[in-house]
Amino acid sequence: MGIVKISNELHDEIRKASSVMVRSINAQAEYWIRVGMLAEAHPSLTFTEIMRQQMAAEAIDKTEEPSCE
């Protein structure tokens, strides 16, 4: 594990997003890094297409309606 130096402004944005997305600050930063890497590697794909591919790679069935129980 390494240390990544980021600006205070970006850290504040990550903190806010992590609260909304119910993730830790580190998990939110890791998520944005991963999505950014995938977007750079596949510039012709939309965000939705990237997420669909990632979910398929993890065998997540996104066709079922989520349970609210």
N, C-alpha and C positions, 0 to 999 in steps of 0.2 A: 504494500500500500504506500502511496506517495502523498505528498502534499502539493496541492494546486493553489497558486496564488491568484486570486481574482479581486476585482475592484469591490469596494464597499457597496457601490450602487448595484452591481450584479448580484452580490450576496443578498442584498435586501429584496431584489426581485425573486431570487430563488426562495428565500424565506416566505415571501407572500404566496408564491405559487404552491409551495409545499403545504401550506396551511389549507389552501383551497382543494388541493388534490389529495389530501390526507396521506402525505408521504413525509418522511424525514427530509431535512434539508439535503443531506447527502444523497438520498434516493432520488430526490427531484433533480439535483445536479447530474447524477449519473444518467437519469432518463433523458434529460436534454442533450447530454453528450452523445448518448447512443443514437438518438433520433437524428441528431445533426450529422453524425458519421454515416448513417444509412442514407440520409438525404444527399450528402456529397457523393457517396458511392453510386447512387441511383438517381441522378438529377431529373430523369424523365418521370419518376413516380411522384404521385401526390402523397400527402401525409396519410390520407385514408388508405391508399394502396400499400404504403409501407407498414402501417399498423395491421392491415389484413394479412400481409405476408408473415409478419412476426407472430401473429396469433395462430396462423396455420402451421408455422414451424414448431410451435409449442402444442399443437393439436388441441387448441381451444375451439370449441364449437360455438361460433358466434351466430348461429341461426336460431338457437333456442331463445325463447323469451326469458329474461332473468326473473328469478323468483323474488318476491318482495315479502316473504314470510320471515 
